[in-house]
Amino acid sequence: MDTVWAYPAHLNRVLGEDMIGYGVETQDGGLGSVVRVSQVPGFDHVVVDAGVWKFGRSVVVPVGLVTAVDDSARVITVSCTKDEIMDAPRFERDQDTGDLFYLRSLGAYYASLVTVSQ
């Protein structure tokens, strides 16, 4: 499960506040835009506003799922589909991103996807 929270080696960078506003692309299209980059020790992630696509809902995506960052296009690409992200444990409020129970549940969910795809 730790791998979903760790930066992929090929990324060669840490996501920062300068990524706010970047679009997020999944395997099957656009998801929304980054509204927050959280560097919770051991649980680094981005919060994505999937507004138009899912009625104002925000989602949490661990940094381990980031496959590429294109600064010129201002786009972050992730390894999941939109449905896989939307099926993750629901992000309800900002405090959830500091709640270890929520983060562990989220990590277990995403880790199961990584295991299935390998």
C-alpha positions as a printed NumPy array, in Angstrom:
array([[  0.   ,   0.   ,   0.   ],
       [  2.904,   2.385,   0.627],
       [  3.659,   2.567,  -3.09 ],
       [  0.454,   4.471,  -3.883],
       [  1.566,   7.245,  -1.523],
       [  5.187,   7.377,  -2.722],
       [  6.339,   9.403,  -5.695],
       [  7.145,   7.18 ,  -8.683],
       [ 10.907,   7.131,  -9.368],
       [ 10.419,   8.139, -13.014],
       [  8.671,  11.36 , -11.979],
       [ 11.898,  12.933, -10.66 ],
       [  9.999,  15.662,  -8.837],
       [  7.69 ,  16.489,  -5.976],
       [  4.296,  18.001,  -6.723],
       [  3.888,  21.438,  -5.199],
       [  1.424,  24.275,  -4.803],
       [  2.403,  25.449,  -8.292],
       [  0.356,  22.482,  -9.598],
       [ -2.911,  24.024,  -8.394],
       [ -5.072,  24.553, -11.442],
       [ -3.384,  21.831, -13.501],
       [ -5.796,  19.578, -15.337],
       [ -5.896,  15.888, -14.414],
       [ -6.07 ,  13.312, -17.187],
       [ -7.014,   9.688, -16.539],
       [ -6.658,   6.714, -18.868],
       [-10.05 ,   7.577, -20.336],
       [-10.114,  11.36 , -20.389],
       [-10.178,  14.497, -18.299],
       [-11.159,  14.278, -14.645],
       [-10.967,  17.861, -13.417],
       [ -8.358,  20.19 , -11.968],
       [ -6.036,  20.154,  -8.971],
       [ -7.351,  22.278,  -6.106],
       [ -4.847,  21.21 ,  -3.456],
       [ -1.535,  19.398,  -3.138],
       [ -1.17 ,  17.798,   0.291],
       [  2.12 ,  16.613,   1.645],
       [  0.914,  14.609,   4.631],
       [  3.95 ,  12.535,   5.729],
       [  3.549,   9.084,   4.178],
       [  0.295,  10.056,   2.443],
       [  1.166,  12.631,  -0.251],
       [ -1.778,  13.276,  -2.57 ],
       [ -3.653,  15.765,  -4.721],
       [ -7.246,  16.834,  -4.308],
       [ -9.025,  17.152,  -7.643],
       [-12.227,  19.067,  -8.282],
       [-14.198,  16.803, -10.606],
       [-16.965,  19.406, -10.662],
       [-18.437,  19.354, -14.138],
       [-17.983,  15.609, -14.492],
       [-19.423,  14.591, -11.122],
       [-21.634,  17.384,  -9.764],
       [-19.096,  19.34 ,  -7.748],
       [-17.444,  16.354,  -6.138],
       [-13.774,  16.442,  -5.183],
       [-11.6  ,  13.327,  -5.123],
       [ -8.262,  12.407,  -3.572],
       [ -5.551,  10.863,  -5.743],
       [ -2.341,   9.53 ,  -4.156],
       [  0.867,  10.776,  -5.811],
       [  1.941,   7.212,  -6.567],
       [ -0.689,   7.108,  -9.31 ],
       [  0.814,  10.07 , -11.162],
       [  2.441,   8.847, -14.357],
       [  3.446,  12.182, -15.902],
       [  3.442,  15.934, -15.408],
       [  3.39 ,  18.219, -18.434],
       [  4.212,  21.729, -17.228],
       [  3.795,  23.324, -20.641],
       [  0.249,  21.941, -20.991],
       [ -0.393,  22.236, -17.211],
       [ -1.609,  18.621, -17.037],
       [ -1.02 ,  15.775, -14.594],
       [ -1.675,  12.266, -15.928],
       [ -2.695,   9.414, -13.608],
       [ -2.812,   5.664, -14.111],
       [ -6.491,   5.089, -13.247],
       [ -9.749,   5.564, -15.101],
       [-12.348,   8.126, -14.071],
       [-14.664,   5.421, -12.763],
       [-11.897,   3.847, -10.672],
       [-11.193,   7.206,  -9.059],
       [-14.87 ,   7.943,  -8.501],
       [-15.346,   4.494,  -6.917],
       [-12.655,   5.239,  -4.309],
       [-13.717,   5.917,  -0.698],
       [-15.581,   9.205,  -0.836],
       [-13.836,  12.438,   0.102],
       [-16.378,  14.443,   2.086],
       [-14.524,  17.265,   3.815],
       [-11.077,  18.814,   4.05 ],
       [-10.43 ,  17.117,   7.395],
       [-10.564,  13.723,   5.627],
       [ -7.139,  14.364,   4.115],
       [ -5.662,  14.343,   7.623],
       [ -7.729,  11.402,   8.89 ],
       [ -5.492,   8.317,   8.993],
       [ -8.454,   5.923,   8.886],
       [ -9.73 ,   7.555,   5.682],
       [ -6.255,   7.7  ,   4.13 ],
       [ -5.565,   4.044,   4.943],
       [ -8.917,   3.016,   3.417],
       [ -8.147,   5.082,   0.344],
       [ -4.651,   3.602,   0.093],
       [ -5.967,   0.04 ,   0.374],
       [ -8.489,   0.731,  -2.392],
       [ -5.907,   2.182,  -4.785],
       [ -3.349,  -0.512,  -3.886],
       [ -5.906,  -3.146,  -4.94 ],
       [ -6.127,  -1.468,  -8.362],
       [ -2.366,  -1.39 ,  -8.762],
       [ -2.144,  -5.074,  -7.834],
       [ -4.865,  -6.008, -10.328],
       [ -3.244,  -4.058, -13.179],
       [  0.221,  -5.588, -12.7  ]])
